[in-house]
Amino acid sequence: MKKSQIDLRLYLVTEESIALESLTNIISESVSGGVSVVQLREKNQSSLSFYKKAAALKQVLNELSTPLIINDRVDIALAVGADGIHIGQDDLPLSVIKQMVPDEMIIGVSVSNLEEALEAERNGADYLGVGSIFPTKTKQDATPMTIRDLEEICRSVSIPAVAIGGINADNIALLTEKGLAGAAVVSAIMEAKNPKTASSSFLDIIKDFT
């Protein structure tokens, strides 16, 4: 998949340490409901467990024509032939990662303010994960940014920006018409009784983002 072709509208980030069978079921249902890209995040697993899960998900997502992004671990992304890597401010520098991965690999960077966003763009990020937008149990130490700060970032960069952090059915409408390319959702899809229906509902609102 070419970088310019990636659809970031509904970006699913997995929750930690879900058994593979359950995870693949959730992802398959979510993609059928409109999820357009999946990021596998496993901060507390061994390298071997992370690799096995990533390899299995890559096969599933290939069949669904949906890109797989790996959180943080460049080695895992390379080992399974993932479509992309997503890094935070405390990970290896973007300039170093760009030397390690193929040119076609998508690289996303988490940012929480305008300075970080501009630096990521200058250094060659393909997209930004902007947040935390709302309070989130996924990252309890994250300080939510204001909607005004989010808008400023979207106005100031030319690469796609995806909002992340505590996004759910009750607050996603607050993100419309802010210049976002999409929204990254975690618990509101991963823990939904019906991930397909939840994903479809999010996508209906995301279509009004721009």
C-alpha positions as CSV (number, residue, x, y, z in Angstrom):
1,M,0.0,0.0,0.0
2,K,1.3,3.4,-1.0
3,K,1.5,6.0,1.8
4,S,-0.8,8.3,0.0
5,Q,-3.4,5.6,-0.2
6,I,-3.8,4.9,3.6
7,D,-7.2,5.6,4.9
8,L,-6.9,7.0,8.4
9,R,-10.5,7.8,9.0
10,L,-11.3,5.1,11.6
11,Y,-8.0,4.0,13.3
12,L,-8.4,1.2,15.8
13,V,-5.7,0.8,18.5
14,T,-5.8,-2.5,20.2
15,E,-6.0,-3.0,24.0
16,E,-3.2,-4.8,25.8
17,S,-2.9,-8.5,26.2
18,I,-6.1,-9.8,24.6
19,A,-6.0,-13.4,23.6
20,L,-5.3,-13.8,19.9
21,E,-8.6,-15.5,19.0
22,S,-10.7,-12.8,20.7
23,L,-8.5,-10.1,19.2
24,T,-8.9,-11.4,15.6
25,N,-12.6,-11.7,16.0
26,I,-12.9,-8.1,17.3
27,I,-10.7,-6.8,14.5
28,S,-12.6,-8.7,11.8
29,E,-15.9,-7.4,13.0
30,S,-14.5,-3.9,13.4
31,V,-13.1,-3.8,9.8
32,S,-16.5,-5.0,8.5
33,G,-18.0,-2.0,10.3
34,G,-15.6,0.5,8.8
35,V,-12.3,0.4,10.7
36,S,-9.7,1.4,8.1
37,V,-6.4,0.8,9.8
38,V,-5.3,-1.2,12.9
39,Q,-2.5,-0.5,15.3
40,L,-1.2,-3.3,17.5
41,R,0.0,-2.1,20.8
42,E,1.5,-4.6,23.2
43,K,3.8,-2.8,25.7
44,N,3.8,-5.5,28.4
45,Q,4.3,-8.7,26.3
46,S,7.5,-10.5,25.6
47,S,9.1,-10.0,22.2
48,L,8.1,-13.5,21.1
49,S,4.5,-13.1,22.1
50,F,4.3,-9.7,20.4
51,Y,5.8,-11.2,17.3
52,K,3.5,-14.1,17.1
53,K,0.4,-11.9,17.6
54,A,1.7,-9.4,15.0
55,A,2.4,-12.1,12.5
56,A,-1.1,-13.6,12.9
57,L,-2.8,-10.2,12.7
58,K,-0.8,-9.3,9.6
59,Q,-2.2,-12.4,7.9
60,V,-5.8,-11.6,8.9
61,L,-5.5,-8.0,7.9
62,N,-4.0,-8.9,4.5
63,E,-7.1,-10.9,3.8
64,L,-9.2,-7.9,4.8
65,S,-7.0,-5.4,2.7
66,T,-6.4,-3.4,5.9
67,P,-3.0,-2.0,6.9
68,L,-1.3,-3.1,10.1
69,I,0.6,-0.5,12.2
70,I,3.0,-1.6,15.0
71,N,3.3,0.5,18.1
72,D,6.9,1.4,19.1
73,R,8.7,-1.8,18.1
74,V,10.5,-1.3,14.8
75,D,12.0,-4.8,15.0
76,I,8.5,-6.4,15.2
77,A,7.2,-4.2,12.3
78,L,10.1,-5.3,10.1
79,A,9.9,-8.9,11.1
80,V,6.2,-9.3,10.1
81,G,6.3,-6.9,7.1
82,A,3.9,-4.5,8.8
83,D,2.6,-1.5,6.8
84,G,3.7,1.0,9.3
85,I,5.2,1.9,12.7
86,H,3.9,4.4,15.2
87,I,6.2,6.0,17.7
88,G,6.0,8.3,20.7
89,Q,8.1,11.1,22.0
90,D,10.2,8.8,24.1
91,D,11.0,6.2,21.4
92,L,13.9,6.2,18.9
93,P,14.1,9.4,17.0
94,L,12.2,9.6,13.8
95,S,15.3,10.3,11.8
96,V,16.9,7.1,13.0
97,I,13.8,5.0,12.3
98,K,13.6,6.4,8.8
99,Q,17.0,4.9,8.2
100,M,15.9,1.5,9.5
101,V,12.7,0.9,7.7
102,P,11.8,0.7,4.0
103,D,10.7,3.9,2.2
104,E,7.2,2.5,1.7
105,M,6.6,1.9,5.5
106,I,4.2,4.4,7.0
107,I,5.5,6.3,10.1
108,G,3.2,8.0,12.5
109,V,4.3,10.1,15.5
110,S,2.3,10.8,18.7
111,V,2.3,14.6,19.5
112,S,0.7,16.6,22.3
113,N,1.5,20.1,21.3
114,L,2.2,22.3,18.3
115,E,6.0,22.2,18.7
116,E,6.1,18.4,18.6
117,A,3.7,18.4,15.6
118,L,5.9,20.8,13.6
119,E,9.0,18.9,14.4
120,A,7.5,15.6,13.4
121,E,6.4,17.0,10.1
122,R,9.9,18.5,9.5
123,N,11.5,15.2,10.2
124,G,9.3,13.3,7.7
125,A,6.4,11.8,9.6
126,D,3.6,10.5,7.4
127,Y,0.8,11.3,9.9
128,L,0.3,12.5,13.4
129,G,-1.5,11.0,16.4
130,V,-2.7,14.0,18.3
131,G,-3.7,13.8,21.9
132,S,-4.8,13.0,24.4
133,I,-8.0,14.7,23.4
134,F,-10.1,13.5,26.2
135,P,-9.3,11.7,29.5
136,T,-8.5,8.1,28.9
137,K,-7.9,5.0,31.0
138,T,-5.4,3.8,28.4
139,K,-2.9,6.5,29.4
140,Q,-4.0,7.7,32.8
141,D,-1.0,10.1,33.1
142,A,-1.9,11.9,29.8
143,T,-3.1,15.5,30.2
144,P,-6.0,16.2,27.8
145,M,-5.3,19.0,25.3
146,T,-7.9,21.6,24.4
147,I,-9.9,21.5,21.2
148,R,-8.4,24.9,20.4
149,D,-4.9,23.3,20.6
150,L,-6.1,20.5,18.4
151,E,-7.4,22.9,15.7
152,E,-4.1,24.9,15.8
153,I,-2.1,21.7,15.1
154,C,-4.4,20.7,12.2
155,R,-4.1,24.2,10.7
156,S,-0.4,24.3,11.0
157,V,0.7,21.0,9.4
158,S,0.2,19.7,6.0
159,I,0.3,16.0,6.9
160,P,-2.8,14.1,8.2
161,A,-3.7,14.3,11.8
162,V,-5.6,11.7,13.8
163,A,-7.1,12.5,17.2
164,I,-6.6,10.0,19.9
165,G,-7.4,9.7,23.6
166,G,-10.7,8.8,25.3
167,I,-12.8,9.1,22.1
168,N,-16.2,7.5,22.5
169,A,-19.7,7.7,21.1
170,D,-20.6,10.6,23.5
171,N,-17.8,12.9,22.5
172,I,-16.6,12.1,19.0
173,A,-19.0,14.7,17.5
174,L,-17.0,17.4,19.2
175,L,-14.2,16.7,16.7
176,T,-16.1,17.4,13.5
177,E,-14.9,20.3,11.3
178,K,-11.5,20.5,13.0
179,G,-9.4,19.5,10.1
180,L,-8.8,16.0,11.2
181,A,-8.1,13.1,8.9
182,G,-9.6,10.6,11.3
183,A,-10.0,9.4,14.9
184,A,-8.2,6.7,16.8
185,V,-10.5,4.6,19.0
186,V,-9.5,2.1,21.6
187,S,-11.9,0.9,24.3
188,A,-15.1,2.1,22.7
189,I,-14.6,-0.4,20.0
190,M,-12.4,-3.1,21.7
191,E,-14.9,-3.4,24.6
192,A,-18.1,-3.0,22.6
193,K,-20.7,-5.7,22.7
194,N,-20.9,-5.4,18.9
195,P,-17.6,-4.0,17.4
196,K,-19.1,-3.9,13.9
197,T,-22.0,-1.7,15.0
198,A,-19.8,0.5,17.1
199,S,-17.3,1.0,14.3
200,S,-20.1,1.8,11.8
201,S,-21.6,4.4,14.2
202,F,-18.2,6.1,14.6
203,L,-17.6,6.1,10.8
204,D,-21.0,7.8,10.2
205,I,-19.8,10.8,12.4
206,I,-16.2,10.8,11.1
207,K,-17.5,11.3,7.6
208,D,-18.3,14.8,8.7
209,F,-14.8,15.6,10.0
210,T,-13.7,17.7,7.0
